Structure formats: structure tokens, C-alpha cells
């Protein structure tokens, strides 16, 4: 039997406010346990929550960016169940009237096998809520002791809920990456997955191919890496399929992903909305959002990733996959645009940003805004390749030198190291003649029909010139000499 995987993603994005959603306590990461828990966070008698306007503004920003309806009136509710790390014993969230309703996200999916394609996923809602604290079970003191750190209690979250329209782990990861890039782009969330600022829950179910009715879902909680998200979904889908094919029944439950064992395991039976006993929070008035505020936020938005991708494809002639990569962050897109403005071939500019620059940034752990090589420096280097001063191979050597010598120029490095490309035909003719004389066996193999021997001869010629000979001239002269 053929099976179809159905996935919906719930994303928890910590908002970039300096204070918590209902108190003035700091949201800074890494403080000593319980040093950033105010009387409101501790739910001490007589305290009342006060809504953070900045959190609402960020929710509006997100809603406008995804083309959603921003509710003119939304309500906070109390979500009741046992939280060991929320002193109130309930979470303040939104249920019936969320601040953001609907909307959609469009992104590029690049499966391991097959061509890339564009997918649009509709969103159900995005609502504001407070985060819980954290239970600590290690390094507390005596064996068996646990502790509670309430620094995160009350940190503002935007929970973004997709429709169950994802059909593979690859699509789920592409969606999560697009969402991650978007919230950072909008300055809604810093996206730091290691600190828990951005995390996903995956609702996974399976059904026979062609069936319209949804299967029983299981929710995999708190996935804080794209790799874990992919592995968890793949395992859970296999588990459910094997269970059904063996005559079993999938039970709705919440599960955790164990990265060491690469498996999901039960955490608790999954609650439905009725189990949470939602009711409007009597301490918080409904949130009224004027149309003028929404329009003000709309006017303040930067160019969005989807619009920029389309512009890169239309104006620069880039493939959509390249445009997706280059708009992974606003800073990367700005670097590329600065480079493209100075380089005639926009695809060549894209290749340098996605190739050498991206590799160096990854190896050094630097964000693009801290790259030692500026767009202007890289543009000069690309120009020297295009005017024949150096080869592509030598250009990579110059780029490495630029990375180490901040403030240097490509021209200065080329001159100081004597890296100018050899383009004098008589000089290359002599080098080729020496290579043919010293490699008579390769010459015989090529004339016997072995094309690989030609590549070996090219390699010897380039080695003899330390990579400075014009590769096209070497190829042309070799072909001409071997044809005699």
C-alpha cells in the first residue's frame, strides 16, 4: 500500500522585546537562574499582568508580512494544565480570538532527488502567549534533586500554526527554514535555535494515498534544529506506517525526539482543547488594534524575502534556487546586491557569494556583516577574472589572502605575489612543448582514444606555471599540437 505523510508545524518564536510579555523583567539570555523573575512572573498575590505593546507590534508585523488578517480585537485566555515551571498553574495564551488569522508562506523545496519546486502553505493562525520556565535536573546539588529556573517564565512567544499541508520531511524543513528566515528578516525573533528562541513542534500523521480523511496525529515537541526536525518526522512516519501495517492503531499523543537513538518516544497522551479548560483571562482586557496602527506597521516593513526572490529572478536572471539561497537573510541579500551592482554578470556574482564567501563564513562562524572581504573588494577580484588578469583558480587564492588581510585589495595581492595570468601565446607554446616531451606516455594514450590523458596533460601544464597560465589557451594549444 502507498502511504501519504501529512505534517503540520507549530512554531514558537521568542519575540525580540527587551522585557517580558506581562511584566518588566528582562528577557536577556544566560542570566543566573531566577535572577530575572519578577513578582508578576512568580504570580505573587496582588500582582496583575500588563501587556507589552512591543509584543503586539511584532505580531502585527508578522501578520501583515504573510498577508494575514490582523484582528482588530483579540482576547487572552487562561490555558489550564499542570505546569511545574509556571507558578500560576496556567499559561496566558490566545485561543478563540488570536491576533493573526490566516495568511500563507511561499518557499522553495529542494528534495535530495529531483528538481526544486515552489510550495505555498497556508497558516491557520499566529497567537501571542507566555513561555514557561525550565526544570533543571542536573548540577543542582545532591543526587536526585531538581530545580526550577523561572527566567524564561513570561517571555513573549508568537506561536505560528500551519495548516496540515506539508507532505514530506523535506517540505517540513524547507517550511521551517523559510519561517526562520522570515521572523529574523522582520526583526520579530532573533532565531537563535541553540538558546530556544526558535523551536518547532511537528504534528505527523499518515493515511493511504488518495484518502481525504486525516489519520491520527502525534505531536513531536521542541525540535530545535532543522536536522532533528527532518529525522524526527522520517522516523515517526515510518513508525506509524509499520504500526498500522502490523494491525496496530496509532494513538494520539505527544512524543519527544531522542537524537542519540534517532527515534521518537512517548511523553504524554495528547490533550484536546477541551482538556485545557480555556476561559478569558479576567485580568486582561481584550486587545484593540486600530486600523491606523496596522497601516503604520505595513508602511514600515522592508522588502520581503518572497518579493526579493522574484526580483532577483526577474532582474538578475538568477535561478529560483539561487534567489532562495541569497535571500536567506537580509544581510546576505544586501551583500549580494552590493556586489551585483559592480559586476556585469549577476550569476557570477551569485556564485561567488554562495561559493567561496559562504564557505569561509561557515568555517569561521561569522555572520556575513562581519565578513573580512567587502562587496567592493570582491567586485574588484571578480573583475580581474573577467578581464583575464587572473584565472578562476588563482582568484580563489587571492580571495583567501583577502580574507586574512583586512583592507587589502585584489590588485595589490596579485602584484605582490606575481599572480598575473600568463596569456602570451609563445610562452604557453613553449610550456606545452616541454610538457609533451616529458609526458610521451600520456600523449600516446590520448592518441589511442583515452580522453583522460588529455586532462592529465592540461594538469601538467598548469602545474608548470603554478596555475597562472590561461586555461583556455593551454587547452587550445594542446589540442592543436596533439592533432599534428
C-alpha positions, 0 to 999 in steps of 0.5 A, a space after each residue: 500500500 502507498 502511504 501519504 505523510 501529512 505534517 503540520 508545524 507549530 512554531 514558537 518564536 521568542 519575540 525580540 522585546 527587551 522585557 517580558 510579555 506581562 511584566 518588566 523583567 528582562 528577557 536577556 539570555 544566560 542570566 543566573 537562574 531566577 535572577 530575572 523573575 519578577 513578582 508578576 512572573 512568580 504570580 505573587 498575590 496582588 500582582 496583575 499582568 500588563 501587556 507589552 505593546 512591543 509584543 503586539 507590534 511584532 505580531 502585527 508585523 508578522 501578520 501583515 508580512 504573510 498577508 494575514 488578517 490582523 484582528 482588530 480585537 483579540 482576547 487572552 485566555 487562561 490555558 489550564 494544565 499542570 505546569 511545574 515551571 509556571 507558578 500560576 498553574 496556567 499559561 496566558 495564551 490566545 485561543 478563540 480570538 488570536 491576533 493573526 488569522 490566516 495568511 500563507 508562506 511561499 518557499 522553495 523545496 529542494 528534495 535530495 532527488 529531483 528538481 526544486 519546486 515552489 510550495 505555498 502553505 497556508 497558516 491557520 493562525 499566529 497567537 501571542 502567549 507566555 513561555 514557561 520556565 525550565 526544570 533543571 535536573 542536573 548540577 543542582 546539588 545532591 543526587 536526585 534533586 531538581 530545580 526550577 529556573 523561572 527566567 524564561 517564565 513570561 517571555 513573549 512567544 508568537 506561536 505560528 500554526 500551519 495548516 496540515 499541508 506539508 507532505 514530506 520531511 523535506 517540505 517540513 524543513 524547507 517550511 521551517 527554514 523559510 519561517 526562520 528566515 522570515 521572523 529574523 528578516 522582520 526583526 520579530 525573533 532573533 532565531 537563535 535555535 541553540 538558546 530556544 528562541 526558535 523551536 518547532 513542534 511537528 504534528 505527523 500523521 499518515 493515511 493511504 494515498 488518495 484518502 481525504 480523511 486525516 489519520 491520527 496525529 502525534 505531536 513531536 515537541 521542541 525540535 530545535 534544529 532543522 536536522 532533528 526536525 527532518 529525522 524526527 518526522 522520517 522516523 515517526 512516519 515510518 513508525 506509524 506506517 509499520 504500526 498500522 501495517 502490523 494491525 496496530 492503531 496509532 494513538 494520539 499523543 505527544 512524543 519527544 525526539 531522542 537524537 542519540 537513538 534517532 527515534 521518537 518516544 512517548 511523553 504524554 497522551 495528547 490533550 484536546 482543547 477541551 482538556 485545557 479548560 480555556 476561559 478569558 483571562 479576567 485580568 486582561 482586557 481584550 486587545 484593540 488594534 486600530 486600523 491606523 496602527 496596522 497601516 503604520 506597521 505595513 508602511 514600515 516593513 522592508 522588502 520581503 524575502 518572497 518579493 526579493 526572490 522574484 526580483 532577483 529572478 526577474 532582474 538578475 536572471 538568477 535561478 529560483 534556487 539561487 534567489 532562495 539561497 541569497 535571500 536567506 537573510 537580509 544581510 546576505 541579500 544586501 551583500 549580494 546586491 552590493 556586489 551585483 551592482 559592480 559586476 556585469 554578470 549577476 550569476 557570477 556574482 551569485 556564485 561567488 557569494 554562495 561559493 567561496 564567501 559562504 564557505 569561509 563564513 561557515 568555517 569561521 562562524 561569522 555572520 556575513 556583516 562581519 565578513 573580512 572581504 567587502 562587496 567592493 573588494 570582491 567586485 574588484 577580484 571578480 573583475 580581474 577574472 573577467 578581464 583575464 588578469 587572473 584565472 578562476 583558480 588563482 582568484 580563489 587564492 587571492 580571495 583567501 589572502 583577502 580574507 586574512 588581510 583586512 583592507 587589502 585589495 585584489 590588485 595589490 595581492 596579485 602584484 605582490 605575489 606575481 599572480 598575473 595570468 600568463 596569456 602570451 601565446 609563445 610562452 604557453 607554446 613553449 610550456 606545452 612543448 616541454 610538457 609533451 616531451 616529458 609526458 610521451 606516455 600520456 600523449 600516446 594514450 590520448 592518441 589511442 582514444 583515452 580522453 583522460 590523458 588529455 586532462 592529465 596533460 592540461 594538469 601538467 601544464 598548469 602545474 608548470 606555471 603554478 596555475 597562472 597560465 590561461 586555461 583556455 589557451 593551454 587547452 587550445 594549444 594542446 589540442 592543436 599540437 596533439 592533432 599534428 
